[in-house]
Amino acid sequence: MSTEFLPHILAYSASYLSPILVPIIGWVLPIATFSFLLVYIERDDVA
């Protein structure tokens, strides 16, 4: 692989980027979204 101009972390990012992004998109993003929505709809001063 001819990627001497790229840093080592960018040259092989595809091999470990998917196992990192799948749990983030599948667990962390929905937890953050639903917790924000729960806090938002349970507030007294929504409007």
TAMO-V348859 format. One record per residue. RES is the residue in one letter. SS is DSSP state (@ for helix, = for strand, . for the rest). Layout:
res=RES ss=SS
res=RES ss=SS
This chain:
res=M ss=.
res=S ss=.
res=T ss=.
res=E ss=.
res=F ss=.
res=L ss=.
res=P ss=.
res=H ss=@
res=I ss=@
res=L ss=@
res=A ss=@
res=Y ss=.
res=S ss=@
res=A ss=@
res=S ss=@
res=Y ss=@
res=L ss=@
res=S ss=@
res=P ss=@
res=I ss=@
res=L ss=@
res=V ss=@
res=P ss=@
res=I ss=@
res=I ss=@
res=G ss=@
res=W ss=@
res=V ss=@
res=L ss=@
res=P ss=@
res=I ss=@
res=A ss=@
res=T ss=@
res=F ss=@
res=S ss=@
res=F ss=@
res=L ss=@
res=L ss=@
res=V ss=@
res=Y ss=@
res=I ss=@
res=E ss=.
res=R ss=.
res=D ss=.
res=D ss=.
res=V ss=.
res=A ss=.
